[in-house]
Amino acid sequence: MATTGPPTFDAEAARASATKVASGEKRQPGPSGKLNSVIETTERPVSALSDTAGRVSTLDGIRVVGLTEDDEVFYKGFTAAQRRRVRLKTDVRLLPVLCILYLFAQLDRGNIGNARIEGFQKDLHMTEKQWNIVLAVFFLPYFILEVPSNMFLKTLKRPSLYISGLVLAWGAVMTCHGVLKDFGGAVALRLLLGAFESGFFPAAMFICSQWYPRQFVAFRMSIFMAVASVSGAFSGVLAAAISTMGGVGGLKSWQWIFLIEGGVTILLGVLTTVVLVDSPRTSKWLTEDEKRYLELMSFIRDNGSARVEGGPTVWDDLKSITTDWRYWTLGLVLHNVGACGLGLKFAVPTIIKGLGWSRQHSQLLSAVPYIAGTCSALAVSFFSDRCSVRSPFVLLCLSSIGLGYMILLIVAVCVGKSTPGVLVGMSLVTSGVFPMAPLCGSWVSNNFGTPARRAVGIAFIMAVGSIGGLTGSFVYDYKDAPGFFMAFGVCLGLAVVAILMVLVLIWSYLRSNAERVGVTEEQVRSEYSDKELMELGDKSPLFRYTL
């Protein structure tokens, strides 16, 4: 006698069901016991759905439209132990792939600093001004392309193919760095490298926000930043090892740095097409119940099938975000952090070499600040998730950056050469810089009520923040190397300004929450339907901002 497997939350069947209800057909149960909760569809607005399709329920403190009673019972009955198991399986299957890709993204963007002390700038006959331009142009495509990239990503059924294409492209560009002959070629390749890398980090953040509950996102994002700090340490060690190949095949050591790291990136791009997961439904390593839970979790987090006729499009969301001063402010905070961190990232090997160390010892010692950044990124985001707050930890990180630059400035102006002082100062800076992107990304994710606004919002603040890399490239004037006392002073000022901006944001969120507390839920629901409130997202009078 045939048996029927456990019911699943079938997204495709749900879309079909929604369309049939909208067109007046009677809703039928799904085949093989599959349930047909209605999810967001572009075929018909929610106003056309029947009362059954528009069923409203409350789960995890979120009001959801279109969830069947059977799905609601299943979701509530999915135990805490089962949920932890799903998160662990997702961690094992998803995070290592994204982390390795991000590791090489960071290596490929930052190895130019290691190549410089191996003779890259000298062999291409670049002046200090030209060197600053080569560093800066990498970040220009970030500002232009990050938001369109994430908007495009949302339209794809297989984001893994898009990401693998980006990896292959920037790996090829990195390999071409190994045969550069002049300044013009360096500018062109750095522009292309920035263009292809720009889509990866916001895409990774968005993918994580789709696989995990909101309160577990920051720690996963912090793992990326830990990888970024590991890349700084690994880059120095790897460059020290590769530098011994100078002369092999008639190539110089800086050429081998680009060729080897670019070649490995290309290989990873090929593997990504196979190993990077797209959605729970296509993931064979999940049980049917686990697939159903993850799809329901995503459905619930995004408020279900709520879609008001004439409701906001992604372009409306983009306009709303770009005209909201709070998201510009948070983006500018990341800009200041980027200027403080990315400018230093390229300069670390030069600063340490200026203390009197050999090239190989400079490459190795440049790992120290990044080890500190790794520990900080993991610890800060872990406790931020545990406490379910963001702003106190943001202020802590900015204070660490300011203190680090204060120490570096004192050493540069008053002490001169002090390896311990320089390493402590740089370690405090990296300890503050590396947790900031996941903290701010999670803060934005927590404070957007719809997935479309979340995708656009994350990419927007990252795009504004990416200009900080361009700023930092010019703040660190290599005429001042290796002391960089002017850069240290400017970055100290940027950290102080960022602290003030965050304090203004906190005040604004507190004020908005206080104003909404004065309006009762009964008053709000008398003026808005459930569907309208969910479409409003963070603009809803019932929404509370995370601090």
N, C-alpha and C positions, 0 to 999 in steps of 0.2 A: 504493500500500500504506500503510495507516494505521500511524502510529508512536505509541508510548507515551511520554508525557512522563516527566520525572524523578520518582522516587518521592517522596512527601511524608509528613510525620508528621501523620496525620489524627486530631485529637483526638476528633471525633465517632465515627469508626470505632473508635477505641481504646476508647471507653466502651461501644460496642455489643459489641465483642469481649470486654471484661471481664465484661459481664453474661451473655453466652452461656457463657463458661467457667464462671462461677459457678453457672449453672443446669445444668451438665453437658453442654452442647452442645460439639461439636468445633469448635475454633478454625479459621476459614477465612482465607485470605489476602484482603486488601482489594482492591477493584476498581481497575482501571487502575494496578496496580502500587503502590497505596498501602499503607504498612506499618501494622501494627496494634499498636504498643507499647501496653501497658496503662497507663493513667494513673489517677490517684485517682478513685474513683467512690463515690457514696453508695448505689448499688444493693445492693452486696454487700461485706462485709468481706474483707480480703486472705486470711483463713484459708480462705475458700471458693474461692480461685483455684487453678488447677492449677499444677503445677511449672513448666510452660512460661510461664504468665502471671506467675509469681513469680520469673522468672530474675533473678539478682543479678549486677551488674557494677560495676566501679569506674572512674569518669571524673572528671577534675579533682579528684582526691582525695576524691570523694564516692561512697559506696556507693549504688547505684540498683537498685530493684526494678522489673521489668516491661519492661525495654528489650530489643527484639529484637536479634539479632546484626547484621542489616542496618543498623538505625538506629545501632548502636554504631560500625560501620565508617564510616558516613557522617559521624558527628559527629567522629570522630578524623581523618577525611580533610579536614575543612573547615579550610582553611589559615588561618594568622594574618592574612595579607593580606585574605582574604575576611571574617574576623571584624571587622577594623578597618573594612572598607567597610560592613558592616552597622551597626556602631556609629555611623559617620559619617552614614549615611542616617537612622538613628533620631534622632540629634542634630538633624539638619536638619528633620525632619518633626514630631518630638514636642516638643522643648524650646522652640522659639520660641513655640508656642501656650501652653504652660504658663507660660512666663516672662512673656508679655504679660498673661495673666490675673492672675498673682501681682503684677505691677507695679501693676495697677489695684486689686487687693485692698489693697495697702499704701497706695496713694494715697488710697483711699476711707476707710481707717481713720485715716490720719494727717493728712488735710487740715483736720481740726478745729482743730489747732494753728495752721495758717496763717490759718484763718478768724477765730481769736480776735483776732489783732492787726489784723484788718480790721473789728472791731466786733461780732462774733457774740455774745460773752458779754455785752457792754454792752447790745446791742439786745434781748436776751432777758431782761434785768434779773436775771441770775444772780449770786449771791454767790460768793465763792471756794470755800466748802464745796460749794455746788451744782455748781460747775464740776468739782471733783474727783469728785463722784458721777457726773456725765455721762461723764467719762473712764473711770471704773472699771467701770460697768455693762456696757460693751462686752465685757469679758473673762469675765463670769460664764457666758454660754452656751458659751464655749469649753470650760470645765472639764466642763460637763454633757454636751455633745453630740459632742465629738470622737471618743470611743471608739465610741458607737453609730453614728455616721456611717460610720466605716471598716468596722464589722461589717456594716452594710447594703450598703456598696459592694461587698464581696466576693461578694454574692449576685446582682449584676447582670451581665447579658451585655453591656450597653452603658453603661459608666460615663460616657461622654461626655455622655449625655443628663442624667444626674444632675448632673454638674458644670455643664453649661450652665444647668440650672434654678437652681442656686445663684447663678451669676453674674447671671442675669436678676433674681433676687429682690433681691440686695444692691444691684444697680444702681438698681432702682426705689426701694428704701429711701433710697439716697444722694440721689437726685433730690428726694425728699420733704423732705430736710434744708433745701432751699432755700426752703421756705415755712413753716418753724417760727416759732411765735409765743411759746412759753413753755418753762419748765423741764420740765414734765411731758411735753410732746411730745418734747423732746430725749432724755429718759430712755427713752421708749418706742421711739424710732427707733434709738437706740444699742444697745438690747437686741436688736432685730430684726436690725440690721446684724451684730452679733456672732454671732447664731444662724446666719445664712446664710453668713457667711465662715468659720465654725468648721470646716466639713467640707472646705474646699478644700486647705489645705496638707498635712494628713496623707494625703489622697487622692492628691495629686500625688506625695508621697514614695513611697506604696505602688505607684503606677503605674510610677514609675521603677525600683523594686526588681524589678518583674516584667519589664521590658524589657532590663535590663542585668545582666551578671555582678556579683557582690557587690563585687569589688575596684574597680569603675568607678562605683559609686553615689555616693560622697561628693562627687566633683567635680561630678557633675550636680546634686546637691542644693545644692552651694555656689553654683551659677549662680543658683538661686532667691534665695539670700540676697544675692548680688550685685545681683540685680534689686531686692530690698528696699532695699538701700542706695542704688541708683540712684533709686528712688522718692523717697527723702528729698531727694536733690539736685534731681530733676525737679519735685518738689512745690513746692519753694521758687521755682524759676524760673517754673513754670506759674502759681503764685499771684501772683507779681509781675506777670506779663503780664495775667492775668485781672483783677487789681485795678484796672487802667486802665479797666475796663468799668463801674465804679461809676456809677450814675445812668442807664445805658442801660435803656430800657424801664421806668423807675421802680424798678429793683431795685438793691440795694446790692452791693458787690463780693463780700462773703462769700456772698451768695445765688448769684451767678454761679459761684463756685468749686464749690458743690455741684451746681448744675444742669448745668453743662458736663461735669464729671467723671462724674456719675451717668448722664447721657445717653450718653456714650461707652461706659460699662460695659454698658449695656443692649444697645447695638449689638454689642459683643463677645460677649455671651451668645448672641445669635442666630447669629453666625458660628461659635461653638464647636460647635454641633450638626452642622456640616458638616466642619470642619477638624480636630477633635480625634480622634485614632485610638483604637481600642479594643483590638484584638488583631492579631497578625501574620496570622492566617488571613483577616481581612477587609481587609487593607491591600494595595491594588492597586499601590503603589509598590515593593513587594518582589517579587523573583523567587520562584519556587516553592522553590528550594533555600534561599533566605534565610528564607522562612517556616518551612521545615522545621527549619532550624538554630535559629531563635529558640524554636520550640515545644519542641524537644529540650533546649535550654539551660534553659528554665524547668522542664521535666520533671525534668531531672537535678538542678538546684539544689534542688528540693523533694523529692529522694530518690525520685522515681518514684511508683509506685502503692502504696507502703506504707500500709496501713491495718489496724490490728489490731482484731479484734472487741472491742467494748466500749471502744475507745480514746477518748482525750479529745475532747470537743466544744469548740466555740469558747467556751462558758461555762466549761468546765474550764480552758481556757487563760487566760481572764480572771481566774478565781479564783487560778490559779497565779501569774500576774504580779502581781496586787494584794496577794498575801501574801508576795512576795519583797522583802525590804528593799532589795536592790540597785537595783531599778527605781524604787522610791520615792526612793532617794537620787539617782539620775540625774535623775529628774523634779524634785527639789528644787534640784539644780544649775541646771537650766534655769529654774526659778522665780526663783532669785537673779539669773540673767543677764537674764531678762525684766524684773524690777524695775529693774535697772540700765539697761537699754537702752530699754524702752518708756516709762518715766517721762521719760527724757531726750528721747525722740523728740518728745513733745508740747511739751516746754519749750524746745527749741532756739531757735525764733523769738523767744520771749519773752526768753530770756537774751541773745541778740545785740542785740535792740532796747534792752535795759537798758544796753548799753555805749555808747549814745548814737547809734546808727545810725537812719536813717529806716526807715519800714515797708518800702519797696521794697528798700533795701539789706540790711535784716535778712532778707528772704525769700531774696535772692541769696546772702548769706554763709552761710545755713543749709545750703547745698549742700556746703560744704567737708568737714565730718565724714563725710558719706555717700560722697563720692568716695574717701576713705581706707578706709571700710568695704567698698566695692566691690572695691578692689584686694586687701585682706586676705582677704575671703571666697574669692576665686578662688585666690590663692596658697597659703593655708593648706590648703585642701581638696585642691588638686592635689598638694602634697607629701605630705599624709597618705595619699592613694591610692598614690602612688609608693612610700612607705615601708611601706605596709600596717599602719600603727599609728594609733591614735586618741588615746590618753591623753596622750602628750607634747605634742601640739598643743592639746588641751583645756586643759592646764595653762598653756601659753604664752598662749592667749587670755584666760584668767582673770587672769593676771598683767598683761596689757595693760590690762584693765578696771580693776584695782586701781591701777595706776600712773596711769592717766588721771584717776581720781577723786581721787587724792592731789594731782595738779597742780591740778585744779579747786578742791579744798578750800584749798590754799595760796593760790591767786589770790583766792578769795572772802574769806578771813580776813585775809591779810597784805598783799595787793597792792591789792585793789579792782578797778578797771576796767583790764583788760589783754586786748585783742582777740587778740594772738598766743597768750598763755597759755591763754585760754579755748578757742580753736580747736584748739591742740595737745592739750589735755586731752580735749576732746570727740572728737577724731579717734582718740586712743588707745582711748577707750571703744568707739566704733563699730567699730574694727579688731578688738577682742576679741569684741564681741557678735555681729556678723553671721556669722562662721564657726561659731558654737557649735551652732546647730540642725542643720545638715547633719552636723557632726562627731558629735554625740550620736545623731542619727537613724541614721547609718551604723554607729556603735558598737553600738547596739541591734540593727540589722539583721544585723550580723556575728555577734552572740551569741545569735541565735534560730535554732533548727534546723528549724523548720517554717514554711510561709507563713502559716498561721493565727495562730500566735504572733507572727510578724513584724508582721502587719497590726495586731493588737490592741496589741502592745507599743509600736510607734511612736506610735500614737494615744494610748496611755496616758501616756507620758512627755511628749508634747506638751500633753496636757490638764492634767497637773499643772503643767507649766511655764507654761501660759497664765495661771495665777493670779498669776504675777509681774507681769503687766500691771496687774491690779487693785491689787496691792501698790504698784507703782511710781506709780500714779495718786494714791495717798494719801501716799506718801513725799515727792513733790514738792508740798509745800503752797504754793499760790500767794500766801499771805500773805508768804512769804519771798522772792518774786520781786523782782528778777531774780537775786539772789545765790544762793539755794537752798543755803546752807552746811550746813544740817542734812541735807538730802537727799544732798548729796555725801558727808558723813560716814557716813550709814547705808549708802549704796551701796558705799563702800569696805569697810565691815564685811561686807556680803553677799558681796563678791568674795573676801575672805579665807576666810570660812566655806565657800564653794564649793570653793576650792582644797583645804581640809582634807577635804571630803567626797570629792573625786576621788581623793585620796591613799588614803583608806580603801577605795574601790572597787578601785583598782589592787592594793592588798594582798590584798583578797578574791579577785580573779581569779587572782593569782599563787599564792595558797594552794590554790585549787581545782585549778588546772592541775598543781601539784606533787603533790597527793594522787592525781590520776588517772594521773600518770606512773608511780607505784608499782604500778599494776595492769596486768598484761600483757594484750595483745589476746587471747591464747589463753584466759586466765581469763575474760575478759568474754564471749567468744563461746561458751564452754561453758555459760554461764548464761542468755544471751539469744539469740534468733534475730535474723537481719538485720532482719526487719520490725519487731521490738520495739525494736531499737536506734534505727532511723530514726524510729519514732513517739516515742521519748523525746526526740529532738532534742537540745537543749543540756543535757538532764538525763542524756544517755548518758555512761557512763564513758569512752568514746572521744572525746567532744567536747572541744575545747580553746578556751577563751575568747580572744578578740582583745583585746589591751591597747591 
